[in-house]
Amino acid sequence: MRLRVLGILSLFSVLIVVAVSASILASVGRELTQELQINRVAALNRFAQVADDATSSGDTAQLQREMDRYSALYGEGIVVRTPQATLSSGGLSLDRADVRDAAARAQLNLSDTTLQPVQPFGPRSEVIARSYGTASQVLGEAVLDVDLTAAEQKLRERWLLVVLGSVAVWALLIAGAERLTGWVLRPVHRLTAAVIAFEESERATRLREEGPPELQRLSRAFSAMAEHVGASMQAQRQLIADASHQLRNPIGALRLRTDLLALELDTPAQREAAAGVTRELEHVEDVLDGMLRLASAEHRVREGAVAGGPGTPPGERAEVLDPWTVLQDAVERAAPAAHRSGARLELAGPPAEPLRIACNRSDLADIVGELLENAVKYAGAPGSTITVGAALRDGVVTMEVTDDGPGLTAEERAASTTRFWRSPEHSGSRGTGLGLAIVEQLAEANRGRLVLGPGTPRGLVARVEFPAVAAAAHDAGLPPGGADGTGGAAGSSDGVGGHG
C-alpha cells in the first residue's frame, strides 16, 4: 500500500513540477525574445532614420560607416536599399532568399519586425525589415539579420537551471510525500499487526494514537474494542472451565446417591432404570472432562505456552522425545478395546532412524489415545484393520492412524474438529464430540497440526505432523524447535488436505 500511495503522489508531483517548469521556461523564452526584439528593432529604426537622412542629402558614406561599425560590434549583417544604391555590411546581401523576401514585404510598406520566440535549439538567425520614407511614398528598406546564438545560449543556461531546480523540488516533494505517507500509513500498519495478533492470541494491544485525527480515533476505538472482546472471551473460557470443574462435585454426589438408591431397588426394571441414570451421569462426566481438557488446550494455544515458553507452567513444558515410544504405549493400551470390537490393531515397523520432536509427552499420549479411541469406536467392526505408524518426511515427523472403516466425506472431515460435532451415522453411539477438537488444539499447542484425509480404498487417515528436531541440536542440548531453527510445521507431503 505504501508503494501504491507513493506512486500516486509521485505521479502528481511530476505533473505539478512539469507544469510549473513549462510555465517558467515559456516565460523565460518570451522574456529573452522581447528583450532581443526591443534592442534589434531600435537598431533597425536607427538605420532607417540614417538612411532617410542619407537619401535627403545624397551622401551614404555616414550610413555605410555606421552599418560597418554595427556589424563589427554585434556580428549581424545589414542591408539598406536607398534610391541611390544598395548598401550592405556583415556579409549580408539580397542574394539570400529570406533577405530578398523581407525587403520585398518592406517595399510594400509591410512592417516585419516581430521575432519568433527564441528556442534553445532553433535557427541561428532571423531577418527583420522595415521601410522608410514619407506617409505616401516608400523611399527604401532596411533589413537586419538578427543573430540568435547568444540568446539561445542564455536560454539553454536558463533551461538547465530550471531543470535542476525542478529535479530538486521534485526530490523534496517525494521526500515530503514519503514522510506524509509514513505518517498516514504507520497507524494503519500497526492496526493491521494488532488485528493479526489479536486473531492469533486474542490478546488486546493498545495502539499508539498517532497520524491523522481520523486514524487516532480509529486506534482508540480498536484498542477499546479489542480489550472488551478479549476480556469477554477470557471470561467465557474461564466460565466454561469453572462450570466444568464446579459441576463435577454435585454430579459425583448425584452418582453416589444413584448407586446407593440402586442398592435399595428390588425389581430388575428399577435397577435397569438406575443403571441408565448412572450411564447418563458418566456421559456428563465425560463431557465435563472433555470441556476442561479443551479449555486448557485452547488457553495454551492462545497464550503461546509452547516448547517451554515463558507462560508455560513447569509441568507442561515441552521436551525433545521419540514419538515412536509414545505410539507403542498407546497401542498397548488400546489393544484390549480393539480386541473386544473384533478389529485388528497393527503397529507399523519402527523407522530407520530415531525420530525427534519437541512436544509435551502427556499431550502426545492424549493425541494418539484420542485418535485410537475414535478409530476403535467408529471403525472397529469385526475384521477391520487399524494401522498406526510414524515416519520422517521432508523435515516433518508424521504420525498416522489409518482405518478401513466407513470414513468421512470431505464436508464431514472439515466439520469434524468442531466442538460437539457428531457424524450422523454415529449419532446414536456414546461420545462427546470433543475428541478431534481436543486433538487439534493439543497439536497446535505443541507447534503441530492435525490433518484428516480419506483412506485407500476407504476409511479415514488421521495424521498429526510436528516439525522434526535435528539430532545435532538435540545432542547439543539446544532449545527444541524445527530442524531449520524455525520451529514451524511444514505442509503434508502427500497432498492430503486437512481441516483448519
C-alpha positions as CSV (number, residue, x, y, z in Angstrom):
1,M,0.0,0.0,0.0
2,R,2.9,2.3,0.8
3,L,4.3,1.9,-2.7
4,R,0.9,2.5,-4.3
5,V,0.4,5.7,-2.4
6,L,3.9,6.9,-3.1
7,G,3.4,6.0,-6.8
8,I,0.3,8.1,-7.0
9,L,1.9,11.1,-5.1
10,S,5.0,10.8,-7.3
11,L,2.9,11.0,-10.4
12,F,1.0,14.0,-9.1
13,S,4.3,15.7,-8.1
14,V,5.8,15.0,-11.5
15,L,2.8,16.6,-13.2
16,I,2.9,19.6,-11.0
17,V,6.7,20.1,-11.4
18,V,6.4,19.7,-15.2
19,A,3.6,22.2,-15.4
20,V,5.3,24.8,-13.3
21,S,8.6,24.2,-15.2
22,A,7.0,24.5,-18.6
23,S,5.4,27.8,-17.5
24,I,8.7,29.1,-16.2
25,L,10.6,28.1,-19.4
26,A,7.9,29.6,-21.6
27,S,8.1,32.9,-19.6
28,V,11.9,32.9,-19.9
29,G,11.8,32.3,-23.7
30,R,9.3,35.2,-24.0
31,E,11.4,37.5,-21.9
32,L,14.6,36.8,-23.9
33,T,12.7,37.2,-27.2
34,Q,11.1,40.5,-26.1
35,E,14.5,41.9,-24.9
36,L,16.2,40.9,-28.1
37,Q,13.4,42.3,-30.2
38,I,13.4,45.6,-28.5
39,N,17.1,46.1,-29.0
40,R,17.2,45.0,-32.6
41,V,14.1,47.0,-33.6
42,A,15.6,50.0,-32.1
43,A,18.8,49.4,-34.1
44,L,16.7,48.9,-37.3
45,N,14.8,52.1,-36.7
46,R,18.1,53.9,-36.2
47,F,19.4,52.7,-39.6
48,A,16.1,53.6,-41.3
49,Q,16.4,57.1,-39.9
50,V,20.1,57.5,-41.1
51,A,19.1,56.0,-44.5
52,D,16.3,58.6,-44.7
53,D,18.8,61.4,-44.0
54,A,21.3,60.0,-46.5
55,T,18.5,59.9,-49.1
56,S,17.7,63.5,-48.5
57,S,21.4,64.6,-48.6
58,G,22.5,62.1,-51.3
59,D,25.5,61.1,-49.1
60,T,25.5,57.4,-48.0
61,A,29.0,57.4,-46.5
62,Q,27.9,58.0,-43.0
63,L,25.3,55.3,-43.3
64,Q,27.8,52.8,-44.5
65,R,30.2,53.6,-41.7
66,E,27.5,53.1,-39.1
67,M,26.5,49.8,-40.7
68,D,30.1,48.6,-40.7
69,R,30.6,49.5,-37.0
70,Y,27.4,47.8,-36.0
71,S,28.3,44.6,-37.9
72,A,31.8,44.6,-36.4
73,L,30.3,45.0,-32.9
74,Y,27.4,42.6,-33.0
75,G,28.3,40.3,-35.9
76,E,25.0,40.9,-37.6
77,G,24.6,41.7,-41.3
78,I,22.6,44.7,-42.6
79,V,21.2,45.6,-46.0
80,V,19.8,49.1,-46.7
81,R,18.4,49.9,-50.0
82,T,18.2,53.7,-50.9
83,P,17.1,55.3,-54.2
84,Q,20.8,55.9,-55.0
85,A,22.3,52.5,-54.0
86,T,22.0,49.3,-52.0
87,L,24.4,49.2,-49.0
88,S,25.4,46.1,-47.1
89,S,27.6,45.0,-44.2
90,G,28.5,41.9,-42.3
91,G,28.4,39.8,-45.5
92,L,24.6,40.1,-45.9
93,S,23.1,40.6,-49.4
94,L,19.9,40.4,-51.3
95,D,21.1,37.2,-52.8
96,R,19.6,35.3,-49.8
97,A,16.0,34.4,-50.4
98,D,14.8,35.3,-46.9
99,V,16.5,38.7,-47.1
100,R,15.0,39.4,-50.5
101,D,11.6,38.4,-49.3
102,A,11.8,40.6,-46.3
103,A,12.9,43.6,-48.4
104,A,10.0,42.9,-50.8
105,R,7.5,43.0,-48.0
106,A,9.0,46.2,-46.6
107,Q,8.8,47.7,-50.0
108,L,5.1,47.1,-49.8
109,N,5.1,49.1,-46.5
110,L,4.5,45.8,-44.6
111,S,6.4,46.0,-41.3
112,D,8.2,42.7,-40.4
113,T,9.9,43.5,-37.1
114,T,8.4,40.7,-34.9
115,L,10.8,37.9,-33.9
116,Q,9.7,34.3,-33.4
117,P,10.0,33.1,-29.8
118,V,13.6,32.0,-29.1
119,Q,14.1,28.3,-28.8
120,P,17.1,26.5,-27.2
121,F,18.0,24.7,-30.4
122,G,16.2,26.8,-33.0
123,P,17.6,28.7,-36.1
124,R,20.8,30.6,-35.6
125,S,19.4,33.9,-37.1
126,E,16.2,35.6,-38.2
127,V,15.6,38.5,-40.5
128,I,13.6,41.6,-39.6
129,A,12.9,44.6,-42.0
130,R,11.1,47.9,-42.3
131,S,10.6,50.6,-44.8
132,Y,11.3,54.3,-44.5
133,G,10.1,57.3,-46.4
134,T,7.1,59.6,-46.3
135,A,3.5,58.7,-45.5
136,S,2.6,58.3,-49.2
137,Q,5.9,57.0,-50.6
138,V,8.4,54.3,-49.7
139,L,11.9,55.6,-50.3
140,G,13.8,52.4,-49.2
141,E,14.1,49.4,-46.9
142,A,16.4,48.4,-44.1
143,V,16.9,44.7,-43.4
144,L,18.7,43.3,-40.3
145,D,19.9,39.7,-39.9
146,V,19.4,39.2,-36.1
147,D,21.9,36.7,-34.6
148,L,20.1,34.4,-32.1
149,T,23.1,32.5,-30.9
150,A,23.7,34.5,-27.7
151,A,20.0,34.5,-26.8
152,E,19.7,30.7,-27.4
153,Q,22.8,30.1,-25.3
154,K,21.4,32.2,-22.5
155,L,18.0,30.3,-22.9
156,R,19.8,27.0,-22.6
157,E,21.5,28.1,-19.4
158,R,18.2,29.2,-18.0
159,W,16.6,25.9,-19.0
160,L,19.4,24.0,-17.3
161,L,18.9,26.0,-14.1
162,V,15.1,25.4,-14.3
163,V,15.5,21.7,-14.9
164,L,18.0,21.3,-12.0
165,G,15.7,23.3,-9.7
166,S,12.7,21.2,-10.9
167,V,14.6,18.0,-10.0
168,A,15.5,19.4,-6.6
169,V,11.9,20.5,-6.0
170,W,10.6,17.1,-7.1
171,A,13.0,15.3,-4.8
172,L,11.8,17.5,-1.9
173,L,8.2,16.7,-2.8
174,I,9.0,13.0,-2.9
175,A,10.7,13.2,0.4
176,G,7.7,15.1,1.8
177,A,5.3,12.6,0.3
178,E,7.3,9.7,1.8
179,R,7.1,11.2,5.2
180,L,3.4,12.1,4.8
181,T,2.7,8.5,3.6
182,G,4.5,7.1,6.6
183,W,2.7,9.4,8.9
184,V,-0.7,8.3,7.5
185,L,0.0,4.6,6.9
186,R,2.0,3.9,10.1
187,P,-1.1,3.7,12.2
188,V,-2.8,1.5,9.5
189,H,0.2,-0.9,9.6
190,R,0.1,-1.0,13.4
191,L,-3.6,-1.6,13.3
192,T,-3.2,-4.4,10.9
193,A,-0.5,-6.0,13.0
194,A,-2.7,-5.6,16.1
195,V,-5.6,-7.3,14.3
196,I,-3.4,-10.2,13.3
197,A,-2.0,-10.6,16.8
198,F,-5.5,-10.4,18.3
199,E,-6.7,-13.1,15.9
200,E,-3.8,-15.4,16.8
201,S,-3.5,-14.8,20.5
202,E,-6.8,-12.9,21.4
203,R,-4.6,-10.5,23.4
204,A,-5.6,-6.9,23.2
205,T,-2.9,-4.4,22.2
206,R,-3.3,-0.8,23.0
207,L,-2.3,1.2,19.9
208,R,-0.3,4.4,20.0
209,E,-2.5,7.3,18.9
210,E,-0.7,8.9,16.0
211,G,-1.3,10.0,12.5
212,P,-4.4,11.9,11.2
213,P,-7.2,12.6,13.7
214,E,-9.4,10.1,12.0
215,L,-6.8,7.3,12.4
216,Q,-6.2,8.3,16.0
217,R,-9.9,7.8,16.7
218,L,-9.8,4.5,14.9
219,S,-6.9,3.4,17.0
220,R,-8.7,4.3,20.2
221,A,-11.8,2.6,19.1
222,F,-9.9,-0.6,18.1
223,S,-8.0,-0.7,21.4
224,A,-11.2,-0.4,23.4
225,M,-13.0,-3.0,21.3
226,A,-10.0,-5.4,21.5
227,E,-9.8,-5.1,25.3
228,H,-13.5,-5.6,25.6
229,V,-13.7,-8.6,23.3
230,G,-10.5,-10.1,24.8
231,A,-11.9,-9.8,28.3
232,S,-15.2,-11.2,27.2
233,M,-13.6,-14.2,25.6
234,Q,-11.4,-14.8,28.6
235,A,-14.4,-14.6,30.8
236,Q,-16.2,-17.1,28.6
237,R,-13.3,-19.6,28.7
238,Q,-13.0,-19.1,32.5
239,L,-16.7,-19.6,32.9
240,I,-16.5,-22.9,30.9
241,A,-13.6,-24.1,32.9
242,D,-15.1,-23.1,36.3
243,A,-18.5,-24.5,35.4
244,S,-17.0,-27.8,34.3
245,H,-14.9,-28.0,37.4
246,Q,-17.7,-27.0,39.8
247,L,-20.2,-29.4,38.2
248,R,-18.0,-32.4,38.9
249,N,-18.7,-32.4,42.6
250,P,-22.5,-32.3,42.5
251,I,-22.5,-34.8,39.6
252,G,-20.2,-37.1,41.6
253,A,-22.5,-36.8,44.6
254,L,-25.6,-37.5,42.5
255,R,-23.9,-40.6,41.0
256,L,-23.1,-41.8,44.6
257,R,-26.7,-41.3,45.6
258,T,-27.9,-43.1,42.5
259,D,-25.6,-46.1,43.3
260,L,-27.0,-46.1,46.9
261,L,-30.5,-45.9,45.6
262,A,-29.9,-48.8,43.2
263,L,-29.0,-51.0,46.2
264,E,-32.4,-50.4,47.7
265,L,-34.3,-51.3,44.4
266,D,-35.9,-54.7,44.2
267,T,-37.2,-55.3,40.6
268,P,-34.9,-55.7,37.6
269,A,-36.7,-52.8,35.8
270,Q,-35.9,-50.4,38.6
271,R,-32.3,-51.5,38.7
272,E,-32.1,-51.1,34.9
273,A,-33.5,-47.6,35.2
274,A,-30.9,-46.7,37.9
275,A,-28.2,-48.1,35.6
276,G,-29.4,-45.9,32.8
277,V,-29.2,-42.9,35.1
278,T,-25.7,-43.9,36.0
279,R,-24.7,-44.2,32.3
280,E,-26.0,-40.7,31.6
281,L,-24.1,-39.3,34.6
282,E,-21.0,-41.0,33.3
283,H,-21.6,-39.4,29.9
284,V,-22.0,-36.0,31.6
285,E,-18.7,-36.6,33.4
286,D,-17.0,-37.4,30.1
287,V,-18.3,-34.2,28.6
288,L,-17.1,-32.2,31.5
289,D,-13.7,-33.8,31.3
290,G,-13.5,-33.1,27.6
291,M,-14.5,-29.5,28.1
292,L,-11.8,-29.0,30.7
293,R,-9.2,-30.5,28.5
294,L,-10.3,-28.5,25.5
295,A,-10.4,-25.3,27.5
296,S,-6.8,-26.0,28.8
297,A,-5.5,-26.7,25.3
298,E,-7.2,-23.6,23.9
299,H,-5.7,-21.5,26.7
300,R,-2.2,-22.8,26.0
301,V,-2.6,-22.1,22.3
302,R,-3.8,-18.5,22.9
303,E,-1.1,-17.8,25.5
304,G,1.7,-19.2,23.2
305,A,2.6,-21.7,26.0
306,V,4.6,-24.0,23.7
307,A,8.0,-25.6,24.0
308,G,8.9,-24.2,27.3
309,G,7.8,-20.7,26.6
310,P,7.7,-18.1,29.5
311,G,4.0,-18.6,30.0
312,T,4.1,-22.4,30.3
313,P,3.7,-24.0,33.7
314,P,6.6,-26.3,34.5
315,G,4.5,-29.4,34.2
316,E,3.5,-28.5,30.7
317,R,6.9,-27.8,29.3
318,A,7.7,-29.5,26.0
319,E,10.6,-31.9,25.8
320,V,12.5,-33.5,22.9
321,L,11.2,-37.0,22.6
322,D,10.9,-40.0,20.3
323,P,7.2,-40.3,19.3
324,W,7.7,-44.0,18.5
325,T,7.8,-44.9,22.2
326,V,4.6,-43.0,22.8
327,L,2.9,-44.8,19.9
328,Q,3.9,-48.2,21.3
329,D,2.5,-47.4,24.7
330,A,-0.8,-46.0,23.2
331,V,-1.2,-49.2,21.0
332,E,-0.7,-51.4,24.1
333,R,-3.4,-49.5,26.0
334,A,-5.8,-49.6,23.1
335,A,-5.3,-53.2,22.2
336,P,-7.9,-54.6,24.6
337,A,-10.6,-52.3,23.3
338,A,-9.7,-53.2,19.7
339,H,-9.8,-56.9,20.5
340,R,-13.3,-56.6,22.1
341,S,-14.6,-54.8,19.0
342,G,-13.1,-57.5,16.7
343,A,-10.7,-55.1,15.0
344,R,-7.0,-55.8,14.3
345,L,-4.7,-53.2,15.7
346,E,-1.3,-53.1,13.9
347,L,1.8,-51.1,14.7
348,A,4.0,-50.5,11.7
349,G,7.6,-51.2,11.8
350,P,9.9,-48.7,13.5
351,P,11.5,-46.0,11.4
352,A,15.0,-46.5,10.0
353,E,16.4,-43.8,12.3
354,P,15.2,-42.4,15.6
355,L,12.6,-39.6,15.4
356,R,12.8,-36.4,17.4
357,I,10.1,-33.9,18.0
358,A,9.5,-31.1,20.6
359,C,6.3,-32.0,22.3
360,N,4.8,-32.5,25.7
361,R,4.7,-36.2,26.4
362,S,1.3,-36.2,28.1
363,D,-0.2,-34.1,25.2
364,L,1.2,-36.5,22.6
365,A,-0.2,-39.5,24.6
366,D,-3.6,-37.8,24.7
367,I,-3.4,-37.0,21.0
368,V,-2.6,-40.6,19.9
369,G,-5.0,-42.0,22.5
370,E,-7.9,-39.9,21.2
371,L,-7.2,-40.9,17.6
372,L,-7.0,-44.6,18.5
373,E,-10.2,-44.4,20.6
374,N,-12.0,-42.8,17.6
375,A,-10.7,-45.4,15.2
376,V,-11.7,-48.3,17.5
377,K,-15.1,-46.8,18.3
378,Y,-16.2,-45.8,14.8
379,A,-14.2,-48.2,12.5
380,G,-13.6,-51.1,14.8
381,A,-16.0,-53.6,13.2
382,P,-15.2,-57.3,13.2
383,G,-12.5,-57.9,10.6
384,S,-11.4,-54.3,10.3
385,T,-7.8,-53.2,10.5
386,I,-6.4,-50.2,12.3
387,T,-2.8,-49.3,11.4
388,V,-0.5,-46.9,13.4
389,G,2.8,-45.7,12.2
390,A,5.4,-42.8,12.2
391,A,7.8,-41.5,9.6
392,L,10.0,-38.6,8.7
393,R,9.0,-36.7,5.6
394,D,10.8,-33.6,4.4
395,G,11.8,-32.4,7.9
396,V,8.3,-33.2,9.3
397,V,7.6,-36.1,11.7
398,T,4.2,-37.6,10.7
399,M,2.2,-40.0,12.9
400,E,-0.7,-41.7,11.2
401,V,-3.7,-43.7,12.5
402,T,-5.4,-45.3,9.5
403,D,-8.6,-47.4,9.5
404,D,-10.6,-49.1,6.8
405,G,-14.0,-48.2,8.2
406,P,-16.7,-46.1,6.6
407,G,-14.6,-42.9,6.8
408,L,-15.9,-39.4,6.4
409,T,-16.8,-37.2,3.5
410,A,-14.9,-34.1,2.7
411,E,-17.6,-31.9,4.3
412,E,-17.6,-34.1,7.4
413,R,-13.8,-34.0,7.7
414,A,-13.9,-30.2,7.5
415,A,-16.6,-30.1,10.3
416,S,-15.2,-33.0,12.4
417,T,-13.0,-30.7,14.6
418,T,-15.9,-28.5,15.6
419,R,-16.9,-28.8,19.2
420,F,-19.6,-31.4,19.9
421,W,-19.8,-32.4,16.2
422,R,-21.0,-36.0,15.7
423,S,-21.3,-37.9,12.4
424,P,-24.9,-38.5,11.5
425,E,-24.1,-42.2,11.1
426,H,-22.8,-42.4,14.7
427,S,-25.2,-40.1,16.4
428,G,-26.5,-43.0,18.5
429,S,-23.2,-44.2,19.8
430,R,-21.6,-43.0,23.0
431,G,-19.3,-40.0,22.6
432,T,-18.9,-36.3,23.4
433,G,-18.0,-34.9,20.0
434,L,-14.9,-33.2,21.6
435,G,-12.2,-35.7,20.7
436,L,-10.9,-34.3,17.4
437,A,-11.3,-30.7,18.7
438,I,-9.1,-31.6,21.6
439,V,-6.5,-33.3,19.3
440,E,-6.4,-30.3,17.1
441,Q,-5.8,-27.9,19.9
442,L,-3.2,-30.1,21.6
443,A,-1.3,-30.4,18.4
444,E,-1.4,-26.7,17.8
445,A,-0.3,-26.0,21.3
446,N,2.8,-28.1,20.5
447,R,3.5,-26.5,17.1
448,G,1.9,-29.3,15.2
449,R,-1.3,-29.8,13.2
450,L,-4.0,-32.3,12.6
451,V,-4.7,-33.4,9.0
452,L,-7.6,-35.7,8.1
453,G,-7.8,-37.4,4.8
454,P,-9.6,-40.3,3.0
455,G,-8.2,-43.8,3.3
456,T,-7.5,-46.1,0.4
457,P,-9.7,-47.6,-0.8
458,R,-11.9,-46.4,2.1
459,G,-11.7,-45.4,5.7
460,L,-10.0,-42.4,7.4
461,V,-6.4,-41.3,7.7
462,A,-5.8,-39.1,10.8
463,R,-2.3,-37.6,10.6
464,V,-0.5,-35.4,13.2
465,E,2.5,-33.5,11.9
466,F,5.3,-32.0,14.0
467,P,8.5,-30.2,12.9
468,A,11.5,-32.6,13.3
469,V,14.2,-31.6,15.7
470,A,17.7,-32.0,14.4
471,A,19.7,-34.7,16.1
472,A,22.7,-32.4,16.4
473,A,20.6,-29.8,18.2
474,H,19.2,-32.5,20.5
475,D,22.6,-33.8,21.4
476,A,24.0,-30.3,22.0
477,G,21.1,-29.6,24.3
478,L,19.8,-26.7,22.3
479,P,16.2,-25.5,22.7
480,P,13.7,-27.7,21.0
481,G,12.5,-26.4,17.6
482,G,12.4,-27.3,13.9
483,A,15.4,-28.7,12.2
484,D,15.9,-25.4,10.4
485,G,15.5,-23.4,13.7
486,T,12.1,-22.0,12.8
487,G,10.0,-24.5,14.8
488,G,7.1,-24.2,12.3
489,A,5.3,-27.2,11.0
490,A,5.6,-27.9,7.3
491,G,2.8,-29.0,5.0
492,S,1.7,-32.5,4.2
493,S,4.0,-34.1,1.7
494,D,1.4,-36.3,0.0
495,G,-1.1,-33.6,-0.7
496,V,-3.9,-34.8,1.5
497,G,-6.0,-31.9,2.6
498,G,-7.0,-31.4,6.2
499,H,-9.1,-29.2,8.5
500,G,-8.1,-25.8,9.7
